[in-house]
Amino acid sequence: MIQRPGPPTEAQNVYVVWDIENVRPPSSCPLPEIVRKIKDKAKTLGRMKEFVCFSADRVNPSKPVSAQNPSKPSISLLHKRELQESGVSVEEVPDPKPEAADKFILTQLLKIALDEAGANFAVILLSGIFYLFVV
């Protein structure tokens, strides 16, 4: 039988890691409201420690702008500003390869695990990629 743990006895740190490349915000709801709802859910698990969003930068810095044909950026400047104003750290991944953001996310998860070694903590991972092998 699997038992669900009850509420944390001491305030555990909660991290939110959002892969905005694979889980885009719906246009039907304002972005600040989405962030607020995610934060509200995170607070039920413990103390909100960090909320980070990874966004790939599709512009290749090694080529002149006139020679590039970048795909649409993952988030608009408006969304970036709304995320930042809502307390979300936006990490731009400078590598144009599609898997680059995934590697940054894996690095972030490892950093969290090392920072929280021996402590109870929770991670809310918003991603369309299957990261179960990391957990």
C-alpha positions in Angstrom: 0.0 0.0 0.0 1.2 3.5 -0.8 0.6 6.1 1.8 0.6 9.8 1.0 2.6 11.8 3.4 0.7 14.4 5.5 1.6 18.1 5.5 5.3 18.8 6.2 6.0 19.0 10.0 8.6 21.7 9.4 8.6 24.2 6.6 10.4 22.5 3.7 11.8 24.5 0.8 9.8 24.3 -2.5 11.3 25.0 -5.9 9.4 25.6 -9.1 11.2 24.8 -12.4 9.3 25.7 -15.5 10.3 24.5 -19.0 8.5 27.2 -20.9 9.7 25.6 -24.2 7.5 22.6 -23.6 4.8 24.0 -21.3 3.7 27.3 -22.8 1.3 29.5 -20.8 -2.2 29.3 -22.2 -3.3 32.5 -23.9 -6.7 32.3 -22.2 -5.3 33.3 -18.8 -3.1 36.2 -17.8 0.4 35.2 -17.1 0.6 36.8 -13.6 -2.5 34.9 -12.6 -0.9 31.6 -13.8 2.2 32.4 -11.7 0.1 33.2 -8.7 -1.8 29.9 -8.9 1.5 28.0 -9.2 2.9 29.8 -6.2 -0.3 29.2 -4.2 0.0 25.5 -4.9 3.7 25.5 -4.0 3.0 27.2 -0.7 0.8 24.3 0.3 3.9 22.1 0.1 6.2 24.4 2.2 8.2 27.6 1.9 8.7 29.0 -1.6 12.4 29.1 -2.2 12.8 29.7 -5.9 10.7 29.9 -9.1 12.8 29.7 -12.2 11.7 29.6 -15.9 14.0 28.4 -18.7 13.6 30.1 -22.0 15.7 29.2 -25.1 17.2 32.0 -27.1 17.0 30.9 -30.7 19.4 33.6 -32.0 22.8 32.2 -32.7 25.3 34.7 -31.3 28.1 33.4 -33.6 26.4 34.6 -36.8 25.5 38.1 -37.8 21.9 39.0 -37.4 21.5 39.5 -41.2 22.5 35.9 -41.8 20.1 34.3 -39.3 16.6 33.1 -39.8 15.7 32.3 -36.1 12.5 30.5 -35.2 10.0 32.4 -33.0 11.5 33.0 -29.6 10.1 30.9 -26.8 8.6 33.8 -24.9 7.9 37.4 -25.8 9.5 40.3 -24.1 6.1 41.1 -22.6 5.9 37.6 -21.1 9.5 37.9 -19.9 8.7 41.1 -18.1 5.4 39.7 -16.6 7.3 36.7 -15.3 10.0 38.9 -13.8 7.5 41.3 -12.2 5.7 38.2 -10.7 8.9 37.1 -9.0 10.0 34.5 -11.5 13.6 34.3 -12.4 13.9 33.9 -16.2 17.0 32.1 -17.3 17.8 32.5 -21.0 19.5 29.5 -22.6 21.9 31.0 -25.2 22.5 27.7 -27.1 20.3 27.4 -30.2 20.1 23.6 -30.0 16.7 22.2 -29.0 18.1 20.0 -26.2 20.1 22.9 -24.6 17.3 24.0 -22.3 16.9 20.4 -21.1 20.5 20.3 -20.0 20.1 23.6 -18.2 17.1 22.2 -16.4 18.9 19.0 -15.4 21.7 21.2 -14.1 19.2 23.2 -12.1 17.7 20.1 -10.6 21.2 18.8 -9.6 22.0 22.2 -8.0 18.8 22.0 -6.0 19.5 18.5 -4.8 23.0 19.5 -3.7 21.8 22.6 -2.0 19.2 20.7 -0.1 21.2 17.5 0.7 19.8 15.8 3.8 16.8 18.1 4.0 13.2 17.7 3.0 12.3 19.7 -0.1 9.9 19.6 -3.0 10.3 20.4 -6.7 7.4 21.3 -8.9 8.7 20.6 -12.4 6.6 22.0 -15.3 7.8 20.2 -18.3 6.7 18.2 -21.2 9.9 16.2 -21.1 10.1 13.0 -19.1 12.5 13.6 -16.2 11.5 10.7 -14.1 15.0 9.1 -14.4 16.4 12.2 -12.6 14.1 11.8 -9.6 
